[in-house]
């Protein structure tokens, strides 16, 4: 039990991302040994323990109450300060609770990143509760970046036991010097037996180096696994940063990239970023968004609820500039995409504001409806990308109004109320979101219409609770919307458009979507922020695909009743091999393969698989499988045979004995064939649903899987080096 009847010497508060620092500091403090008498102080304890850290101390039950009790029983509160903890609501609550107990003077900041009271909010490391303390109680933290982590930890110890830092630090340096001298003495003694010592040190260095390599590889594998989870959760930017960091400042790139976790994460990243039509690139922190406008210089202007404008890059999503409106904002009315903003202030007056000069002009007799010129009674539901064409509705009557010519360009009849509409400037495609007045979960319909003949081409049901904006791509091929927190798009060029929805990455219901002027990026405002999406930009010339051996083979019966192997290219025989295998396949066969030298031959009839020695004619083994064997292939050293079955598995057999070595799973349907890569590292198979899978032959680990296009006869898997070049470019 600590002094003053406290159960703990200290309570460590931290954000989960800084857990490694919290663990390190807890261990450092609890194992720090103090002398019984220092500077005349005989009351100094021999050790500082226990230190409270939530994951090691909490019992099942009411979490907030346990934290409160632990804080009450702790003499000091150590806060791991970083930009992560500065944004943590929970860390801030723990500090507030400790201050409310009258122990604000016993708060010790331990700074591992960022800067206290930083001018840039993203670099701030102090939580709000510390920043709110009066100036006369301002806390000075122990900063590892200024004094090193050991010195910072000792500074915390000095604060907890009421000693001067210099006294403890000088003792620490003396101890380190003494240890160094002892080490030098030991080394000098070992030099007496130079040969033995050299051999010992050499072996130890090899062991340590091996352990270090294994530790770095293991760490990279763990980071890759976490990056894969981030990718599946939609955080592309953070996953890319994490994967990239695994290859920086290391001499073990080849070992790291060869781990299952890293290859699986890299291949998933490639499929997500370049294998789909769209991918998420960034979440832009600009507050609560209200409106988005595209600008001519490939940027977006985003307004937020804090009465400010942010100019962001359509390529990177970075904030390029920030502007503030002079009046309290009530409603944004118009923006020319460059300089001039028309807005209604809180006092109902309308103003014209210049973002470049900050000039603010009062506008009299402003009439928003008059600027559009819609006929009386019609209400706007959506506009074309240029803003010239406006879709409006009055009851069942719908019009497309040309705002430049001030005339109705097209009339349509829709029996249901339109919530949102999206149309192109050429007036060929119209998409509307309609309330279907259903009590079911899917209570909103997305409809696509051909404007020229007024026919409805397709319907997709979605949830009204998502309140999603809809938007057409500049080429009018894709319709974008969000439904239940997922960004989705559908290909409108297919015969059944709204039935081929593809789910993108997580994004909350979209309040607005706008394409950049060049059509390369889509900016989305949602209830929790702004997201930037882009079309894929991978150059085909950068991609090298894995080479899969796929020899064309056929067999014929020779005149003497034996089997002849024929190797084909472009349906022409380029090589013939006469074997001693007795012919027995008058009723045909399902699969055929040989080793490179044609010494071994595998052939299947239905579910019966056999392997022959073509030189002796001997049948080495036969298996009766559960299903039809659709394809086989040998590895380079003739030791293993891969066989794909109609049960959706690839089985690996010992080529000479027929013993099953392992099974490869991951396909969803019957397999149509299997192939081995030229280097013998990978196995690839495609099932009848069009799903192609890639495995490690050596371990059977599934590395990649994707749905092939119908016209794709040979599914392509990029080489790992190609993917890494794309990531690190």
N, C-alpha and C positions, 0 to 999 in steps of 0.2 A: 504494500500500500504506500502511495506517495505521500508527501507532506500535505498538510492542510486537509487530510482525509480525502484527497483526490484518488480515484482508482487508477487514472492514467496520468502519465507525465504530460502527454500531448495527444491531440486529435489531429490527424492529417486529412485535410480537405483537398480534393482534386477532381478534375474532369477525367472521364474514362480514357481519353486519348493520352493522358499524362500518367497513366497507371504505372508504367515502368519506373518513372522518377519517384513516385510515391513508395513503391516497393524498395527501391534502392535506399532512399532516405530513412525509411523505417528500419531497415537492416543496419544501416550505418549508425543510427542513434542507439539502437538496442545493443549493439556490440561494441560501442565506444567505452573504453575502460578509463576511469579516472583514478588518480592516486588518493589515498586516504587523507593526505594533508597537502594542500597546495596554497601558497601565499598565506599561511596561517589559518586556513579554513579547514577545520577538522570535521565539519558537518557535511562535506561533499559525499554524495552516495558513490558507491563503486560502479554502478551502471544505471542507465536511464531506460527503465522498462517497467511496465509495458507501454508501448505507443499504440494508440488506436488507429486502425485503418479499416474501413467498413467491411471489405470482403473477408478479412481475417477474423473479425470480432463479432459481426452481427449474428443474432440468433433468430430463428423463425418467429414471425409475429408482425407486430405493427412497426414498419420500417421508420416512419417519421418519429415515433415515440422513442425507439431505440437510439436513433441519432441524437435526439434531444437529451436523453439520459447520459449518453456517452460524452456529449459536449459539457454537460453539467459536472461530470466527474473528471474532466480534464483540466489541468492547470493552464496549459497553453494550447493555442490553436495555430497549427502550421498550415499555411495555404500554399499549395503548389501553383504558382502564378505563371500564366502563359496566355496567349490570345485565345486558347481553348477555354480555360477556366474563366476568363474575363466575360465570356458570353454564356456561361453556365448559370442557369436559374437556380440549380440545386446548391452549387458552391456558394452563391450569393446568400441563399436562405440560411446555410450553416453559419456564415459569418454574422449575419444579422442576429441569429439566435444567440451566438456567443457574446455579441455586443450587448444584447438585452439583459444578459446575466451580469453586466457590469465588469466584464473582463476584457475590454477593448485594448488595454495596455499590454495584454498577454498574447496579442496576435503577432505572429512572426511570418512575414512573406518570404517564400523560397522561390526565387525567380529563375525559371528554366528557359524562358523565351519571351520575346516582346520587350516593351519598354513601359515603365510606369508613367502615367499621365501623358501618354503619347498624343501628338497632334493628329496623327493618322489613326482613326478608330480601329483599323484592322491590325495595328501593331500594339494596341493597348494590352497590358498583361494583368493589371489590377482589376478585380471584380468591382462592380458599382458600389458595394457596401464599404469597401476600403477607400474608394475615391471620395465617398461622401463624408468621411471622418473630418472633423474640424482641423484647421491648419495646425493648431497647437498640439494635435495628437497624430500628426502625419507619421506613418510607419516607414522605416527604412528597411528594405529587404536585403536578403543575402542573395546576390546575383552570381550565378555560376559563370556567366559570360564575362564578367568583370574580374572575378577572383579565382575561378576554377571551382570544380564541384566539391573537392575535399575541403578547401578553405571555406566555402559557403556552408558546408555541413558543420564545420567546427564553429563557425560564427553562430549558428543556431544553438549549438551546445552551450556556448558562452552566454548567450541570452537566457537560456533556460536555467542555468545554475548561478547566474549573477556574477560572472567573472569577466575580466577584460579579454577580448579576443586575442590580443598580442601575447598574453601569458600562455594561453592554450596553443596558439599557433607556433610559438617558439619551442614549446615542449614537443609539439608534433614534428617540427623540423629536426630537433635534436634526436628524437626517436628514429626518424628516417635516416639521419646521418649515421646513427649508431648501427642501424640495420645494414646500411650500405657498407660500413666498415667491417661488420661481421661477415657479410657476403664476400667482400674482397679478401678477408682472411681465409675464408673457406676455399675460395678459388685459388688462393696462393698455396694452400695446403694440397689442394688437388693437383696443382702443377707438378708436384713431386713425382706423381705417376702420370706423366704426360700422355702416354699411349692409352692407358685405361680411361683417363678422364676424357680425352678427346673422343674416344669411341662412345663413352656414356653420353656426353653432351650431344654428339651427333645423333645418337638414337633418340634422345629426348627431344631434340629439335624436330626430328622427323615426326615423332608422335604428336608434339604440340602443333606443328604445322598441319598435320593431318586432321587433328581435332579442330583447329581453327577453320580449315577448309570446310569440314563437315558442318561446323556451326554456321558459317556464312551461307552454305548451300541450304541448310535447314531453315535459316532465317528467310532467305529468298523464297523458298517454297511456301512458307507460312504467309509471306506477303502476297505471293501469287494467289494463294487460296482466298485471302481476304479481298484481293482485287477482283477475283471472280464473283464473290458475293456482292461487291459494289456494282459490278457490271450488270448482274441480274437484278439489282435494285435500281438501276438506271443512272448511277453516278459515274458517267463516263469520264469526266475531267479528273476526279480524284483517283479513279482506277488507273488511268493513263499515267498520272504522276507517280503512283506507287509502283507500277510495273517498270517505269523508266528508272526509278531510283535503284532497282535491283541490279542494273547493269552499269551503274556509275561507280568509278573508283574501285574496281575489282579486277583481278587477274583471272577470274574463274568464270568468265562469261559462258564458255562452252559447257562447263559442269552445271551451271545454274539453269541454262536454257534447256538442258536435257532432262531436267526433273519433270515428272508427270504433271505436277501442279502448275509449273510455269508454262509448259507447252499447252496444257488444257486452257489456261487463262489467256495466253496469247492468241490461240485459235478462236476462242469465244469472242475476244476483243475484235479480231479481224472480221468475223461473221457479223458482229453487231454493227461495226463501223462501216465496213465496205461490202458486206454480203447482203445487206438490206437496202431498200430504196432510200431510207432516211436514217439518221442517227442523232442522238443527243450530244451536244458538244459542250454546253455550259449552262450553269444557272447564274443569272446576273443579280447581284445584290443591289437593288435600287429602291428598296422600300416597298410600300403597297402600291402596285401599279394601277393607274386609271385608264390611260390611253397610250397607243403606240402609233407612230407615223414613220414611214420610210423616207429617207433622204437620198438625194441624187448621188452623194459621194459614198454609197454603199455603207451607210450607217443608219441607225434607228434613233429616234427621239422618243423617250419614255417619260411620261409625267407620273408623279406619285402623289399620295395624299398629304405629303409634307409641303405642298405648294412649290415644288421644284421640278426642273427638267433635267434629265440625264441624256447625254449623247453617247451611245455605245457603238462599238465596232460590230458590223454584221459578220465578221470573220472570226474574231476571238471572243466577243462578248465583253471585252474590257470597257470600263467607263472612260470615255475620252474627255468629257467636259460636263460641268454641272451649272445650271442656271436657276435663279430664284425669281418668282413673280413678286411684284411689289405689293399686291393686294391679297387679302384672304380669299382663297379660291372657293367658289361654289360649283361652277360647271365649266368644263372646257368645251368651247363651241367650234373652233376651227384652227387649223395649223397648215401653213403652206409647205411644210417639209423642209424649210430652210431657216427663215428668220422670224416670220410674223405669226404671233399667237393671238387668237381671239378668245377671250374668256369672260365669264360672268363672275363678278366678285360677290362676296357675302352680302353686300348691301344692294344686290340686284342690278347694279350698273354693269355695262358691258365695256370692256377695255381691249385695245389693240396694243400688244407689247412686242418690242423688237429685242430678240435674244442677244443680238450682237452689240447694240448701242444702249440697251436697258431703258430706252425711251418708252414711256407709257402714255397712251392717248385714249381719252374717253370717247366712246362711240355712241352717238345719239340715234334713237329710233331704229335700233338693230332688230331685224326680223329674220330669225333663223329659217323659218319655212319659206320666206320670200326668196332667200338665197338659192334654194333648191327649185322652187317654182312648182311644187306638186299641186295637182287639182285639189279643190276643197274636199275634206273628208278622208283623203288617202294618207296613210301613215307609212313612213319608211321602215323597211325590214332589212335592207342590205344594199350594198353598192358594188359595182365592178371595180377591179384594181385601180383604174384611172380615176374613179369617182364620177365619170360622165354618166353612166347608166345606173339608175336607182330602181330597185324593186320596191313597190308599195302596194298596200292592200286596203280595201274598204269592203268589209263583209266578205262575200264570195268573189268579188271583183278584184282582180290583180292587174297591175300595169307595170311595164318597164318604161321608165321615163328618161328621156334624153335631156340632161340639164344644160347642155350647150345649145341645142336647137329649141329647147323649151317646148317639146312636143312628146306625145305618147308614141314610143317606138313599137310596143307590142302589148296586146291585151290577152290575159289568160283568165280562166275560171278555176278557182280552187275552193272546194267546199269547206275546208278546215282552216282554222286560224294558224297563220305562219308566225313562228317565233323568231327565226333567223333565216336569212337567205344569202346565197353566194351565187354570183353569175359572172360570166366573162364579158369582155368588151365587144367581142364579135357576135354575141347573142346566139350562141349555139347550145350552151349548157346552163341549166339552172338547177341549183340544189337548195332545198328548203327543209327546215326542221319544223314539224307540225305537232301540235298537242293532239294526241289521239283520244284524250278524255277517258283513259282506261284507269281502272283501279289497280292494275297489275304493275309489277316492278318496271317493266319496259313500257313506259307510258308516253314516249315520244318517238315519232317516226321521222327518219331521214328519207326524203324522196328526191330522185334525180329525174329531171324532165329535159326532153329535147325541145328547145324553144321554137325551132322552125316549124314543126308540125304539131306541137302541143301535146305530145304523148309522154306518158310516164314510163321511164325505163327500168326503175327498180326501187325497192323499199328496204330499209334496214331499221329495226326497232332499237331504241336506246333509252336510257333512263333520263327522265326530266330532272331528276335530282342533281345530275351533273351540270345542268344549265350551260351546255357547251356552245361556244361559238363555232361556226363552220367556215371553211375557207377553201377555195379552189387554187390549185397550183397554177403558175403562169401559163403553162401549156394546156391547161384544162384537162389534164389526164387524171390527176389525183384529187380526191376530196379529203380534207383533213378535218378531224373533230376529236374531242375527248369524251370518254364515256367511263364513268366510275373510276376516275383517276388515271386513266390510260390514254395516251395520245395514240390515235389510230388514223389510218388512211386506207382508202379503197381505190382500186384501179377502175376508172370509168370507161376504159377502152374495151373491156371484156364484154361478152354477151350477157353475163349476169352480174352487173357491176356490184351492187351493194351486198353481195354474198361472199366477198373475198376480203373481208376485213383483216388487216395485219396489225397486231398489237405492237406498239413501240415501247418506249421506256416510260417509267412512272412520271406523270405530271398531273397536278390537280386540275379540276374542271377549268377549261379555258374560257376566260372572259372576253378575250380578243385575240385574233391571229392576223399577222400582216407579213407579207413577203417583202424582201428587200427589192430595190429597183432592178437589180440584175437577175432576180429570181433564184439566187443561189442559197438564200437563207430564209428561215421562217422564225419570226419573233412571236412569242406566245406570252400573254399576260394571264396569270391564274390568281386564285385567291391567296396564294402564299408566295408570289414572286414572279419573276420574268425568266423565261427559258429561251435559249437560242438553239435552233436546229439548222442543220445544213445537209445539202446533198453530198453524197460520197465524192471524194476527189482523188482516189487512188489511180495512178497511171498504170494501165495494163503492162507497160514496158517494165515496171518495177517488179511485177509478180512473176516468180518462177514456180511452176507447179511440180509436185512430186511425180516422178516417172514410174508408172506401174507397168510391169511386164505383162504383155497380153499377146502371146504368140497365137496365130491361127493354126489349128491342128485338125487333121482328119485322119481316119484309118480306113484301110481297104484290105480285102482278103487277097492274099497272093495265090498263085497257081498251086503251090504245094500245101495250101491250107493254113499257112501262118499269116501273121498280121504285118502289114506295112504301114509305117507312120509317114504322113505327108505334112510338111511345114509349108504354109501358104502365106502369100503376100499379095494383097489386091486380088484375091481369088485365084492366084496363079501359084502352082507348085514350085517352090524354090529349093526344096531339099527333100530327099526321100531316104528313110531309114528302114532297112529290112530287119525284122526281129524274128526271134524263135518262139514268140508267144503264139499259142494255138488260137486260131480264129473261133469266136463263139458269140458274135454279136449280130446275127442276122436280123434280130428284131430291133436293132438300134441301141443307142446309149444316150445317157443324160449329160454326162460331162467327161472330158478327156484332158489330161495334162501330162507333161513329161519334165524331167530334169533337163538342164541346159545341154548335157551331153547325151540325152535320150536314153540313158542307161536304165532309169526307172520310169515306169508309166503307171498312172492312176486312171481308172475308168469306172464309171458307175452306170448301172442299169436300174432305174427306179431307186429303191432305197438300199441297194446292194453296192458297196464300194470295195474295190480290189486294187492291189498294187502288185505289179509284175517287174521282174528283172528281164529286160528285153534281150540281154546278151545270152542268158541261159534258158529263157522261156519259163523260168520258175515263177509261180504265183507265191509272193511272199506272205500275203495275208488278205483276208476278206472280212468285211464288217457288214452286218445287217443293221441299218440305221432305222430310226423311228419314222423318218420321212424321206422324201425324194432328195437325193444329193444333187444340187443344181450346178455346183462349180467346184473345181479343185485347183491347187497350185502348190509346187514344191518351193522350198527356200533354196538359196544358192549352194549351201554345203550338203544338200541332199539328206539332211537329218530330219526334217519335219515336212508334213503335208497339211495344208489348210483345206478344209472342206466346208462349203456353205450348204445349209439344209433348208427345206421348206418349213422347218419348225422355228426359223428366225435366228438360228445360232450358227456361228462359225466354230467348228471343232478343229483343234490342232492335234495331229497324231504323230507318233514316232514313225518315220517313213519306212523303216525296215521291220518293225515288230507290230505296228498297228495299235500300240498302246495310246490311249487318249491322254494328252498332256494337259490341256486346258480348254476352256470354252470362252468364246467371246460373245457377249450379249449387248443389246442396245437397239437392235432393229425392232420395228413395230409390226412387220408383216413377213411373209415368206421371202427368203433371199433368192435373187435371180442369178447371182454369180459372186465370186470373190477374186481378188487380185492381190499380189505381193508387190511392194515397191522394189525398184531395181537394186537398192542397197540392202534389201532384206529386213528393213527396220519396221515397216508398216504393213498392216493388212487392211484392205478396203473392201467393202461389200455394199451392194445396193439391194433394197427390198422392193417388193411390188408396189408399195405406196409412193416410191420415188425418193425415199429417204436414204442417203448415203452415209455410212459410218466409217470412221478411221480408228484403228487400234494400234497399240504397240504389240508386235509379235512376241517380244520377250516376256512381257508381263500380262498381256491381255487387257491392259487399261484402255478404256474408251476415251479418246482424245478430242474427237470432233464429230459432229453430225449435222447435216443440213438437208433441207428439202430441195431436191433438184428441180430444175425447170424441165418441162415436158420435152423440149427440143434438145436437152442436154444428154447426149448419148453416153459420154464418159465424164462422170462427176470429177471436178477438179479440186484438189486440196493443195494450197500453196505451201511451198517449203517454209520451214521455220525461219531460215535466214531472211527470206523475203518479208515475212511478217515483222521480224525484228527491225529490219531497215525502215519499214513504214512507221513503226513506233518511235524510233530514235531519230528520224529525219528532222 
